[in-house]
């Protein structure tokens, strides 16, 4: 394919139709109640119930951009078949809305790969905010279809970081979930270089396994078994843990990412000396600014007395899971996907339990039945404002309070 043809079939900056889709976006996702909370110092008091909204919450710029580009794409190509490589973001309502607009979401196989055999040159394919692997991108380019790339800028910054690690002979140690779309895409950037390697650690316990091996306490076979699905092809811990560069999935818990970097750096210094650490270890905080801002806002809110914390967002949303984990350290926390997680009639909340091995539970009496109650609320970066407003309404209804009277 020639360069002019490529330019005509690859778009990263929309189609100049922002004004044309704003009314639809506002109708589908904006929330007047959230606007009111902002105007009232993020506080709503009804009778003896106080709702406190974190000062940073919900849609971030990268999510807004990705969703807007999907709407622009539908407007630009009203008669073309539109395909989306996986979910555009991790929110069931947003993805459901795109489906209702005639955008077909391609589902990944168990190993995270996609089957593009049904994609035609005349199709339009949207790449999600998480990005796609190099292999997926090249496969789609070979088909010749129109590509609309909504990859978040913060993700692109991580790609540049790990690519630089691989270029300079450093193994990319990525704090993330090896099965997550973003981490898969990030890891693939390392493979641009023949000698590039990566290793993905999910949490501090796995990072300590890496530290143990660096310091000569690990068993090779056990290490390879533990990280077989989370490392690059041909990964050899005896060779590829000599020089390490730390990065992270942009939506992880920031303090854990920083702690993992420090732990690995200290292990290298203990094993090989401070000069070896200085020359063979790099670390950068690649948590996106929106993720950090939402975590900081929750930390500030948790300084207040709260009876409970409601965290709203997709159960597969990594940044929402991180927010819930942060809140659960200090206050009873309930991660719900949307307002339907709260049943005002029974007083039951159905929620996702924070942790590596997540599961769902239900709890009655999560909110005091009488007397003053202070409920904190926040939402992941892929949660629309209208879903936050609906949840506030359910919280109040649990105490028999009608939102329409506010």
Secondary structure as the mmCIF struct_conf table of DSSP 4:
data_model
#
loop_
_struct_conf.conf_type_id
_struct_conf.id
_struct_conf.beg_label_comp_id
_struct_conf.beg_label_asym_id
_struct_conf.beg_label_seq_id
_struct_conf.end_label_comp_id
_struct_conf.end_label_asym_id
_struct_conf.end_label_seq_id
HELX_RH_AL_P HELX_RH_AL_P1 UNK A 3 UNK A 9
STRN STRN1 UNK A 10 UNK A 11
BEND BEND1 UNK A 12 UNK A 13
BEND BEND2 UNK A 16 UNK A 16
HELX_RH_AL_P HELX_RH_AL_P2 UNK A 18 UNK A 29
HELX_RH_AL_P HELX_RH_AL_P3 UNK A 32 UNK A 39
TURN_TY1_P TURN_TY1_P1 UNK A 40 UNK A 42
STRN STRN2 UNK A 43 UNK A 46
TURN_TY1_P TURN_TY1_P2 UNK A 47 UNK A 48
STRN STRN3 UNK A 49 UNK A 53
BEND BEND3 UNK A 55 UNK A 56
BEND BEND4 UNK A 58 UNK A 58
HELX_RH_AL_P HELX_RH_AL_P4 UNK A 61 UNK A 76
TURN_TY1_P TURN_TY1_P3 UNK A 77 UNK A 79
BEND BEND5 UNK A 80 UNK A 80
STRN STRN4 UNK A 82 UNK A 85
BEND BEND6 UNK A 86 UNK A 86
BEND BEND7 UNK A 88 UNK A 90
HELX_RH_AL_P HELX_RH_AL_P5 UNK A 92 UNK A 100
TURN_TY1_P TURN_TY1_P4 UNK A 101 UNK A 102
STRN STRN5 UNK A 103 UNK A 106
HELX_LH_PP_P HELX_LH_PP_P1 UNK A 107 UNK A 108
TURN_TY1_P TURN_TY1_P5 UNK A 110 UNK A 111
BEND BEND8 UNK A 112 UNK A 112
TURN_TY1_P TURN_TY1_P6 UNK A 117 UNK A 118
TURN_TY1_P TURN_TY1_P7 UNK A 121 UNK A 122
STRN STRN6 UNK A 124 UNK A 127
HELX_LH_PP_P HELX_LH_PP_P2 UNK A 128 UNK A 128
TURN_TY1_P TURN_TY1_P8 UNK A 129 UNK A 130
HELX_RH_AL_P HELX_RH_AL_P6 UNK A 134 UNK A 143
TURN_TY1_P TURN_TY1_P9 UNK A 144 UNK A 144
STRN STRN7 UNK A 146 UNK A 149
HELX_RH_AL_P HELX_RH_AL_P7 UNK A 153 UNK A 167
TURN_TY1_P TURN_TY1_P10 UNK A 168 UNK A 169
STRN STRN8 UNK A 171 UNK A 175
BEND BEND9 UNK A 176 UNK A 176
TURN_TY1_P TURN_TY1_P11 UNK A 178 UNK A 179
BEND BEND10 UNK A 180 UNK A 180
HELX_RH_AL_P HELX_RH_AL_P8 UNK A 181 UNK A 190
TURN_TY1_P TURN_TY1_P12 UNK A 191 UNK A 192
BEND BEND11 UNK A 193 UNK A 193
TURN_TY1_P TURN_TY1_P13 UNK A 194 UNK A 195
STRN STRN9 UNK A 198 UNK A 201
BEND BEND12 UNK A 203 UNK A 203
HELX_RH_AL_P HELX_RH_AL_P9 UNK A 204 UNK A 214
TURN_TY1_P TURN_TY1_P14 UNK A 215 UNK A 216
BEND BEND13 UNK A 218 UNK A 218
HELX_RH_AL_P HELX_RH_AL_P10 UNK A 220 UNK A 226
TURN_TY1_P TURN_TY1_P15 UNK A 227 UNK A 227
HELX_RH_3T_P HELX_RH_3T_P1 UNK A 228 UNK A 230
STRN STRN10 UNK A 231 UNK A 231
TURN_TY1_P TURN_TY1_P16 UNK A 233 UNK A 234
HELX_RH_AL_P HELX_RH_AL_P11 UNK A 237 UNK A 240
TURN_TY1_P TURN_TY1_P17 UNK A 241 UNK A 241
BEND BEND14 UNK A 242 UNK A 243
STRN STRN11 UNK A 244 UNK A 248
TURN_TY1_P TURN_TY1_P18 UNK A 250 UNK A 251
BEND BEND15 UNK A 252 UNK A 252
HELX_RH_AL_P HELX_RH_AL_P12 UNK A 254 UNK A 272
HELX_RH_AL_P HELX_RH_AL_P13 UNK A 274 UNK A 280
STRN STRN12 UNK A 281 UNK A 283
HELX_RH_AL_P HELX_RH_AL_P14 UNK A 289 UNK A 301
TURN_TY1_P TURN_TY1_P19 UNK A 302 UNK A 303
BEND BEND16 UNK A 304 UNK A 304
BEND BEND17 UNK A 307 UNK A 307
STRN STRN13 UNK A 308 UNK A 312
BEND BEND18 UNK A 313 UNK A 313
TURN_TY1_P TURN_TY1_P20 UNK A 315 UNK A 316
HELX_RH_AL_P HELX_RH_AL_P15 UNK A 318 UNK A 328
TURN_TY1_P TURN_TY1_P21 UNK A 329 UNK A 330
BEND BEND19 UNK A 331 UNK A 331
STRN STRN14 UNK A 333 UNK A 336
BEND BEND20 UNK A 337 UNK A 338
HELX_RH_3T_P HELX_RH_3T_P2 UNK A 339 UNK A 341
STRN STRN15 UNK A 342 UNK A 343
TURN_TY1_P TURN_TY1_P22 UNK A 344 UNK A 347
STRN STRN16 UNK A 348 UNK A 353
HELX_LH_PP_P HELX_LH_PP_P3 UNK A 354 UNK A 354
BEND BEND21 UNK A 355 UNK A 357
STRN STRN17 UNK A 359 UNK A 364
BEND BEND22 UNK A 367 UNK A 367
BEND BEND23 UNK A 369 UNK A 371
STRN STRN18 UNK A 373 UNK A 379
TURN_TY1_P TURN_TY1_P23 UNK A 381 UNK A 382
HELX_RH_AL_P HELX_RH_AL_P16 UNK A 385 UNK A 398
TURN_TY1_P TURN_TY1_P24 UNK A 399 UNK A 400
HELX_RH_3T_P HELX_RH_3T_P3 UNK A 403 UNK A 405
#
